[in-house]
Amino acid sequence: MKSSASRPSALPALALYSMLLACVFGLVVLGGGLYSRLADSQTRNGELRAEVSYLYGRVRAADSAGGVAIGQGPEGPSLVLTDPAAPEYATRIYLYQGSLVEEYAEADSPLQPDQALAIAASDTFQPVLEGNLLTVETSQGRLQVALRALQGG
């Protein structure tokens, strides 16, 4: 009969296997956390670009002589974009109750913020028009647009 002392022990192999399994599990957890942070960053970046791109598109659509102006909203300045095809109507973008809202109505009608469409959550909206340069600051970022219509093109 063989003695148990001469037979190799399974304990070192089991310890090595357990350590390898723990390393793989740790890498999976680390990779999952990294992926989650990366996905959150991409979502925030996409939201920022969506708001700025939306504002840029709206300004470019109204880029005509007298098509872009600054007005007064309920909580500060508003951006007034006159429709070149129908100058009696205007799109007014302004801050209302923590949201950037948009309202399309007759140009001389009073603001109706309760019926305005929310564009994005924001606590800052500051449009400034200096010559042909429109600068819009929101809590999501800053947009600068050189208006072509005021340059003659």
N, C-alpha and C positions, 0 to 999 in steps of 0.2 A: 504494500500500500504506500502511496505517496503521501508525504506530509504536506500540510497546508502552507508551510513556510517556503517551499520551493515554487509554489504556484504564484504567477504575477498578480498583483492586486489591481482591481478595476478602479480604485479610488483616484489615482492621478488622471486617468483618461476621463473619468466622470467630471473631475474638477476642471479640466481643460475644456471639455464640451460645455459645461455650465458657463465658464468665462466667455467662450466664443458666442454662446447664445445671448448672454447679457450685453456684449458689445454690439451685436446685430440689433437687438431690441433698442439699445440706446441710440444707435444711428437712425433707426426708423423714427423714434420720437423726436430727435433733433431735426431730421429732415422734414417731418410734419410741421413742426413749429416754424421752421424757416419758410416753408411753402405758404403757411398761413399769413405770415408777416408780408411776404412778397405779394400775395393776392390782395391783401388789404391796401398796400401801397399802390398797386395798379388801379384798384377801385377808386381811391381818393384822387389819383392823377386823372383818371377818366372823368370823374365828376367835375374837376377843375376845368379840364379842356372842354367838356360839354357846355358849361355855363359861358365860358369865354367865347367859344365858337358860336354859340347861339347869339350872343350879343353882337359879335362881329358880323354875322350873317344879316341880322336885322338892320344894323347900321349901313352895311353895304347896299342893301335893298332900297334904303331911303336916301342914298347918297345922290342927291340932286340939289339944284340951287334952292336953298331955304328948306331943305328936307330934314335937316338935323338941327334941333334946338334944345335948350335947357329950359325946363319949366319948374313949377313948384308942385311937389307931391304932399301927401298928408304927413309924412315923417322926414321931410327934407327935399332935396332937389329931385327932379324927374328928368328923364330923357324923352324928348318928344320927337317922334319920327313921323314925318308926313309922307303919305303914300303919293308918289309922283303921278300915278294913274288917276287917283281920286283925291285931290288936295283938300277937299272938305272933310276928309277923315284922317285920323292920326292914331298911331300906336304910342301909348305912354307907358314907360317902364319906370317903376319907382319902388321904394321900400315900404312895406306895410306889414306890421305885426310879425317881424322876424323872417319875412320872405320877400324875395324880389318878385314883383308881380308885373304883369303885362295886361294892358287894357286897350282894346281897339274900339274907338267911338268917334263921334263927330268931333272935329277939332276944337270947337268952342263950347262943348258940353262940359259940365262939372265932372270931377273925378267920381267914380263909383268903385271904391276899393273892395267892397263886399262882392262885387261881381267880376273882379279881375282874376286872371288866371295866374296861379303861382308858377314861377319859372324854377326857382331854387331857394333853398334856405340860405339866408344871409342876414347879417346884422349891420352891414356897412354897404352903402351905395353912394358913391360920390362921382357924378359925371361933371367934367369940366371941358368947355369948348373954348379954345384959344386960337383964333384965326381959323386955320384949316385942320388943326390937330384936336381930335377928341380923345380925352383920357377918361377912362371909367375905372374906378377902384371899387371892388367888392371884397367881402371877407374871403373869397376864393382866389383873388388875385387882381392883377392890373391889366388893362387892355388899352392900347394906344392905336388909334386909326387915323391915318392921314386922309382926309376927305378929298376925293378927286374932283368933285363938282365945283368946289370953291377954287380949285386950281385951273379951272377952265377945261377939264377933261372928263 
